[in-house]
Amino acid sequence: MTNTYVTNEEDGQIKYYINGKKLAHGDAMVVGADGRLEVVKQKDLAKYIADRNITDAIVTVNGKENTGIDAAMMLQGSAATINDQVAQTGRPVAQIHIFNDMQVAPTPTGNNTIGLQKPDVQNSLQILINSGAFSSGGSIIGHSEGAFNISAVIGRLDSKDYINASIYLFGGAHSFSYPDRVNGWNDFYNPNDRVIQGAHVGTESRNAMNPEVIRDEPNKKSTYIKFINGQNTVWGSSSVPAGGAGSFLNHSFLFNYQDALRRNYKLNRGR
């Protein structure tokens, strides 16, 4: 099984083609039955879910400064972990990645002063939710800016709404978590990750904003767990000193947080 990745410059931007089909911002990549990657356009997502009766999807969303090839690598790396769990359970799952294109500028809205809103990414996740892609289970996995946009979508839901999926966010740029609206919420942080330190969830400057949720053990209301590299476990490039040469790897999904996913992910809806 071989996947082909082609980049072309069109109208002053780099365009990505996965196995011959253009992958645009907000589109999805899926892992086909033969293991090949396929592009599903945003407008076709609802039909894709309905035609295959998908009710427990595994969805990934990449972070900022990622190309189409980076997104494909996140999907394939996550798929390897997921497939290990599939082998243990014997139950196949739908694996879907929502592409967050680094060339598309974020849209600051409302009280979002850090400018990480990506409406097309959020719309695609909302389509999956509305289409019942998580009605019986599944997981939503995000990194950095992707984690922010996942949190934003769930935060907009009515407080009585419930998504029967587990949330796994790595080096997330989100300020709030909503564990009462999902099956389980898991945040992963590397203390040496200087990209998100001092600005977002899990840091001292933000704890006071939502203290009843920001804690290192499950709270009383629902399942919330914050994993801190070196405190609960050690993963990836944790040996790289903060601020030193190569310390950007502490924020990388592929070089750091993917190891946290591999060590902690459970297919059975986060339990």
C-alpha positions as a Markdown table, in Angstrom:
| # | Residue | x | y | z |
|---|---|---|---|---|
| 1 | Met | 0.0 | 0.0 | 0.0 |
| 2 | Thr | 1.5 | 3.3 | -1.1 |
| 3 | Asn | 0.2 | 6.9 | -0.6 |
| 4 | Thr | 1.3 | 9.7 | -2.8 |
| 5 | Tyr | 1.7 | 13.3 | -1.6 |
| 6 | Val | 2.1 | 16.1 | -4.2 |
| 7 | Thr | 2.4 | 19.8 | -3.6 |
| 8 | Asn | 1.7 | 22.5 | -6.2 |
| 9 | Glu | 1.9 | 26.2 | -6.1 |
| 10 | Glu | -1.4 | 27.7 | -7.3 |
| 11 | Asp | -2.4 | 31.4 | -7.0 |
| 12 | Gly | 0.5 | 32.1 | -4.7 |
| 13 | Gln | -0.3 | 29.3 | -2.2 |
| 14 | Ile | 0.9 | 25.7 | -1.8 |
| 15 | Lys | -1.9 | 23.2 | -2.6 |
| 16 | Tyr | -1.8 | 19.6 | -1.3 |
| 17 | Tyr | -2.9 | 16.5 | -3.2 |
| 18 | Ile | -3.3 | 13.2 | -1.4 |
| 19 | Asn | -3.4 | 10.3 | -3.8 |
| 20 | Gly | -4.5 | 12.6 | -6.6 |
| 21 | Lys | -7.2 | 14.6 | -4.8 |
| 22 | Lys | -6.8 | 18.1 | -3.5 |
| 23 | Leu | -6.9 | 18.5 | 0.3 |
| 24 | Ala | -8.2 | 22.0 | 1.2 |
| 25 | His | -8.5 | 23.7 | 4.6 |
| 26 | Gly | -11.4 | 22.1 | 6.5 |
| 27 | Asp | -11.5 | 19.0 | 4.3 |
| 28 | Ala | -11.0 | 15.6 | 5.8 |
| 29 | Met | -8.6 | 12.7 | 5.2 |
| 30 | Val | -9.8 | 9.2 | 6.0 |
| 31 | Val | -8.1 | 5.8 | 6.2 |
| 32 | Gly | -9.7 | 3.5 | 3.6 |
| 33 | Ala | -10.3 | -0.2 | 4.0 |
| 34 | Asp | -7.0 | -0.9 | 2.2 |
| 35 | Gly | -5.1 | 1.5 | 4.4 |
| 36 | Arg | -4.8 | 4.2 | 1.7 |
| 37 | Leu | -5.6 | 7.8 | 2.5 |
| 38 | Glu | -8.6 | 9.3 | 0.9 |
| 39 | Val | -9.8 | 13.0 | 0.8 |
| 40 | Val | -13.4 | 13.8 | 1.8 |
| 41 | Lys | -14.4 | 17.3 | 0.9 |
| 42 | Gln | -16.1 | 19.2 | 3.7 |
| 43 | Lys | -19.4 | 19.4 | 1.7 |
| 44 | Asp | -19.4 | 15.6 | 1.6 |
| 45 | Leu | -18.7 | 14.8 | 5.2 |
| 46 | Ala | -22.3 | 14.3 | 6.3 |
| 47 | Lys | -23.0 | 11.9 | 3.4 |
| 48 | Tyr | -19.8 | 10.1 | 4.2 |
| 49 | Ile | -20.9 | 9.5 | 7.8 |
| 50 | Ala | -24.5 | 8.5 | 6.8 |
| 51 | Asp | -23.5 | 6.2 | 4.0 |
| 52 | Arg | -21.2 | 4.2 | 6.3 |
| 53 | Asn | -23.4 | 4.4 | 9.4 |
| 54 | Ile | -20.4 | 5.7 | 11.4 |
| 55 | Thr | -21.3 | 6.2 | 15.1 |
| 56 | Asp | -17.9 | 5.9 | 16.9 |
| 57 | Ala | -15.4 | 7.9 | 14.8 |
| 58 | Ile | -11.9 | 8.6 | 15.8 |
| 59 | Val | -11.2 | 12.2 | 14.7 |
| 60 | Thr | -7.9 | 14.0 | 14.7 |
| 61 | Val | -7.2 | 17.7 | 14.2 |
| 62 | Asn | -3.6 | 19.1 | 13.6 |
| 63 | Gly | -2.2 | 22.3 | 15.0 |
| 64 | Lys | -0.7 | 25.5 | 13.7 |
| 65 | Glu | 2.2 | 25.6 | 11.2 |
| 66 | Asn | 1.3 | 22.3 | 9.7 |
| 67 | Thr | 1.3 | 21.4 | 6.0 |
| 68 | Gly | -0.9 | 18.8 | 4.4 |
| 69 | Ile | 1.9 | 16.3 | 4.7 |
| 70 | Asp | 2.2 | 17.0 | 8.4 |
| 71 | Ala | -1.5 | 16.4 | 8.8 |
| 72 | Ala | -1.3 | 13.1 | 6.9 |
| 73 | Met | 1.6 | 12.1 | 9.2 |
| 74 | Met | -0.5 | 12.9 | 12.3 |
| 75 | Leu | -3.4 | 10.8 | 10.9 |
| 76 | Gln | -1.1 | 7.9 | 10.1 |
| 77 | Gly | 0.8 | 8.1 | 13.4 |
| 78 | Ser | -2.5 | 8.2 | 15.4 |
| 79 | Ala | -3.9 | 5.4 | 13.2 |
| 80 | Ala | -1.0 | 3.1 | 14.2 |
| 81 | Thr | -1.9 | 3.6 | 17.8 |
| 82 | Ile | -5.6 | 3.1 | 17.1 |
| 83 | Asn | -5.1 | 0.0 | 15.0 |
| 84 | Asp | -3.2 | -1.5 | 17.9 |
| 85 | Gln | -6.4 | -1.1 | 20.0 |
| 86 | Val | -8.5 | -2.4 | 17.1 |
| 87 | Ala | -6.4 | -5.5 | 17.0 |
| 88 | Gln | -7.1 | -6.1 | 20.6 |
| 89 | Thr | -10.9 | -5.5 | 20.4 |
| 90 | Gly | -11.5 | -6.8 | 16.9 |
| 91 | Arg | -13.8 | -3.9 | 16.2 |
| 92 | Pro | -12.9 | -1.6 | 13.2 |
| 93 | Val | -13.4 | 2.1 | 13.6 |
| 94 | Ala | -13.6 | 5.1 | 11.2 |
| 95 | Gln | -10.4 | 7.2 | 11.3 |
| 96 | Ile | -10.9 | 10.8 | 10.1 |
| 97 | His | -8.6 | 13.8 | 10.1 |
| 98 | Ile | -9.7 | 17.4 | 9.8 |
| 99 | Phe | -7.1 | 19.4 | 8.0 |
| 100 | Asn | -6.0 | 22.8 | 9.6 |
| 101 | Asp | -4.0 | 24.6 | 6.9 |
| 102 | Met | -1.2 | 26.8 | 8.2 |
| 103 | Gln | -1.7 | 29.1 | 5.2 |
| 104 | Val | -5.2 | 30.1 | 6.4 |
| 105 | Ala | -5.1 | 32.9 | 8.9 |
| 106 | Pro | -7.2 | 32.5 | 12.1 |
| 107 | Thr | -10.3 | 34.7 | 12.7 |
| 108 | Pro | -10.4 | 36.5 | 16.0 |
| 109 | Thr | -13.9 | 36.6 | 17.3 |
| 110 | Gly | -15.6 | 37.6 | 20.6 |
| 111 | Asn | -13.3 | 37.3 | 23.5 |
| 112 | Asn | -10.7 | 35.3 | 21.6 |
| 113 | Thr | -7.8 | 37.6 | 22.0 |
| 114 | Ile | -5.2 | 35.1 | 20.9 |
| 115 | Gly | -6.6 | 34.7 | 17.4 |
| 116 | Leu | -6.8 | 30.9 | 16.9 |
| 117 | Gln | -10.3 | 30.5 | 15.6 |
| 118 | Lys | -10.5 | 28.5 | 12.4 |
| 119 | Pro | -14.1 | 28.5 | 11.3 |
| 120 | Asp | -13.8 | 25.9 | 8.6 |
| 121 | Val | -12.1 | 23.5 | 10.9 |
| 122 | Gln | -14.8 | 24.1 | 13.5 |
| 123 | Asn | -17.6 | 23.7 | 10.9 |
| 124 | Ser | -16.2 | 20.3 | 9.8 |
| 125 | Leu | -16.2 | 19.0 | 13.4 |
| 126 | Gln | -19.7 | 20.4 | 13.9 |
| 127 | Ile | -20.8 | 18.5 | 10.8 |
| 128 | Leu | -19.5 | 15.3 | 12.2 |
| 129 | Ile | -21.2 | 15.9 | 15.5 |
| 130 | Asn | -24.5 | 16.8 | 13.9 |
| 131 | Ser | -24.2 | 13.7 | 11.6 |
| 132 | Gly | -24.0 | 11.3 | 14.6 |
| 133 | Ala | -20.4 | 10.4 | 14.1 |
| 134 | Phe | -20.0 | 10.0 | 17.9 |
| 135 | Ser | -23.5 | 8.8 | 18.9 |
| 136 | Ser | -22.2 | 5.5 | 20.2 |
| 137 | Gly | -18.6 | 6.5 | 21.2 |
| 138 | Gly | -15.3 | 7.4 | 19.6 |
| 139 | Ser | -12.6 | 9.9 | 20.3 |
| 140 | Ile | -11.6 | 13.5 | 19.3 |
| 141 | Ile | -7.8 | 14.1 | 19.3 |
| 142 | Gly | -6.3 | 17.5 | 18.8 |
| 143 | His | -2.9 | 19.2 | 19.0 |
| 144 | Ser | -2.1 | 22.9 | 19.8 |
| 145 | Glu | -4.4 | 25.1 | 17.7 |
| 146 | Gly | -6.4 | 22.1 | 16.7 |
| 147 | Ala | -7.1 | 21.5 | 20.4 |
| 148 | Phe | -8.2 | 25.1 | 20.7 |
| 149 | Asn | -10.8 | 24.7 | 17.9 |
| 150 | Ile | -12.1 | 21.4 | 19.3 |
| 151 | Ser | -12.6 | 23.1 | 22.7 |
| 152 | Ala | -14.3 | 26.0 | 21.0 |
| 153 | Val | -16.8 | 23.7 | 19.2 |
| 154 | Ile | -17.7 | 21.8 | 22.4 |
| 155 | Gly | -17.9 | 25.0 | 24.4 |
| 156 | Arg | -20.6 | 26.4 | 22.0 |
| 157 | Leu | -22.9 | 23.4 | 22.5 |
| 158 | Asp | -25.9 | 23.8 | 24.8 |
| 159 | Ser | -24.9 | 22.8 | 28.3 |
| 160 | Lys | -27.5 | 20.0 | 28.1 |
| 161 | Asp | -25.9 | 18.5 | 25.0 |
| 162 | Tyr | -23.6 | 15.5 | 25.4 |
| 163 | Ile | -21.1 | 14.0 | 23.0 |
| 164 | Asn | -20.5 | 10.3 | 23.6 |
| 165 | Ala | -16.8 | 10.7 | 22.7 |
| 166 | Ser | -13.6 | 11.1 | 24.7 |
| 167 | Ile | -11.4 | 14.1 | 24.2 |
| 168 | Tyr | -7.6 | 13.9 | 24.0 |
| 169 | Leu | -5.8 | 17.2 | 23.6 |
| 170 | Phe | -2.0 | 17.6 | 23.4 |
| 171 | Gly | -0.1 | 20.8 | 24.0 |
| 172 | Gly | -3.5 | 22.5 | 23.7 |
| 173 | Ala | -4.0 | 26.2 | 23.2 |
| 174 | His | -7.4 | 26.2 | 24.7 |
| 175 | Ser | -8.3 | 28.1 | 27.9 |
| 176 | Phe | -11.3 | 26.0 | 29.0 |
| 177 | Ser | -12.3 | 22.4 | 29.2 |
| 178 | Tyr | -15.9 | 21.0 | 29.2 |
| 179 | Pro | -15.7 | 17.5 | 30.7 |
| 180 | Asp | -19.4 | 17.5 | 31.6 |
| 181 | Arg | -20.3 | 17.5 | 27.8 |
| 182 | Val | -18.2 | 14.5 | 26.7 |
| 183 | Asn | -17.4 | 11.0 | 27.8 |
| 184 | Gly | -14.0 | 12.0 | 29.2 |
| 185 | Trp | -11.6 | 14.9 | 28.8 |
| 186 | Asn | -7.8 | 14.4 | 28.8 |
| 187 | Asp | -5.2 | 17.2 | 28.6 |
| 188 | Phe | -1.5 | 16.5 | 28.0 |
| 189 | Tyr | 1.2 | 19.0 | 28.6 |
| 190 | Asn | 5.0 | 19.0 | 28.6 |
| 191 | Pro | 6.3 | 21.6 | 31.1 |
| 192 | Asn | 9.2 | 22.3 | 28.7 |
| 193 | Asp | 6.7 | 23.2 | 25.9 |
| 194 | Arg | 7.3 | 26.9 | 25.7 |
| 195 | Val | 4.8 | 27.4 | 22.8 |
| 196 | Ile | 1.9 | 27.1 | 25.2 |
| 197 | Gln | 3.4 | 27.7 | 28.6 |
| 198 | Gly | 2.2 | 30.8 | 30.4 |
| 199 | Ala | -0.7 | 31.5 | 28.1 |
| 200 | His | -3.2 | 28.6 | 28.2 |
| 201 | Val | -4.9 | 25.9 | 30.1 |
| 202 | Gly | -2.9 | 24.2 | 32.8 |
| 203 | Thr | -0.6 | 27.2 | 33.5 |
| 204 | Glu | -0.7 | 29.3 | 36.7 |
| 205 | Ser | -1.9 | 32.4 | 34.9 |
| 206 | Arg | -5.0 | 30.5 | 33.7 |
| 207 | Asn | -5.8 | 28.3 | 36.7 |
| 208 | Ala | -7.8 | 31.0 | 38.4 |
| 209 | Met | -10.1 | 31.3 | 35.4 |
| 210 | Asn | -11.5 | 27.8 | 35.8 |
| 211 | Pro | -10.1 | 26.3 | 39.0 |
| 212 | Glu | -12.8 | 23.7 | 39.5 |
| 213 | Val | -11.7 | 22.0 | 36.3 |
| 214 | Ile | -8.0 | 22.6 | 36.2 |
| 215 | Arg | -6.7 | 19.9 | 38.4 |
| 216 | Asp | -4.6 | 16.7 | 38.1 |
| 217 | Glu | -7.2 | 14.2 | 39.2 |
| 218 | Pro | -10.8 | 13.4 | 38.1 |
| 219 | Asn | -13.1 | 16.1 | 39.5 |
| 220 | Lys | -16.5 | 15.4 | 41.1 |
| 221 | Lys | -18.6 | 16.4 | 38.2 |
| 222 | Ser | -17.2 | 14.2 | 35.4 |
| 223 | Thr | -14.0 | 12.6 | 34.1 |
| 224 | Tyr | -11.2 | 15.1 | 33.7 |
| 225 | Ile | -7.5 | 14.2 | 33.8 |
| 226 | Lys | -4.5 | 16.4 | 33.1 |
| 227 | Phe | -1.3 | 14.6 | 32.3 |
| 228 | Ile | 1.9 | 16.5 | 32.8 |
| 229 | Asn | 5.1 | 15.1 | 31.3 |
| 230 | Gly | 7.5 | 14.1 | 34.1 |
| 231 | Gln | 4.7 | 14.2 | 36.8 |
| 232 | Asn | 2.4 | 11.4 | 35.6 |
| 233 | Thr | 4.7 | 10.0 | 33.0 |
| 234 | Val | 7.6 | 10.8 | 30.7 |
| 235 | Trp | 7.3 | 10.8 | 26.9 |
| 236 | Gly | 8.9 | 11.9 | 23.7 |
| 237 | Ser | 11.6 | 14.6 | 23.7 |
| 238 | Ser | 11.2 | 15.6 | 27.4 |
| 239 | Ser | 15.0 | 15.6 | 27.8 |
| 240 | Val | 15.3 | 18.6 | 25.5 |
| 241 | Pro | 15.8 | 21.6 | 27.9 |
| 242 | Ala | 13.3 | 24.4 | 27.6 |
| 243 | Gly | 14.7 | 27.2 | 25.5 |
| 244 | Gly | 17.6 | 25.1 | 24.3 |
| 245 | Ala | 18.5 | 24.0 | 20.8 |
| 246 | Gly | 15.7 | 21.8 | 19.5 |
| 247 | Ser | 13.3 | 22.7 | 22.3 |
| 248 | Phe | 10.6 | 23.3 | 19.7 |
| 249 | Leu | 10.4 | 19.5 | 19.7 |
| 250 | Asn | 8.7 | 19.7 | 23.1 |
| 251 | His | 5.6 | 21.1 | 21.3 |
| 252 | Ser | 5.7 | 18.8 | 18.3 |
| 253 | Phe | 3.0 | 16.2 | 18.1 |
| 254 | Leu | 5.1 | 13.8 | 16.1 |
| 255 | Phe | 8.3 | 14.1 | 18.2 |
| 256 | Asn | 6.7 | 14.5 | 21.7 |
| 257 | Tyr | 2.9 | 14.3 | 22.2 |
| 258 | Gln | 2.4 | 11.3 | 19.9 |
| 259 | Asp | 4.3 | 9.2 | 22.4 |
| 260 | Ala | 1.8 | 10.5 | 25.1 |
| 261 | Leu | -1.1 | 9.3 | 22.8 |
| 262 | Arg | 0.6 | 6.0 | 22.3 |
| 263 | Arg | 1.0 | 5.5 | 26.1 |
| 264 | Asn | -2.4 | 6.7 | 27.3 |
| 265 | Tyr | -5.0 | 6.2 | 24.5 |
| 266 | Lys | -7.7 | 3.7 | 25.1 |
| 267 | Leu | -10.2 | 2.8 | 22.3 |
| 268 | Asn | -13.0 | 2.0 | 24.7 |
| 269 | Arg | -14.2 | 5.6 | 24.8 |
| 270 | Gly | -11.4 | 6.7 | 27.1 |
| 271 | Arg | -12.0 | 4.2 | 29.8 |
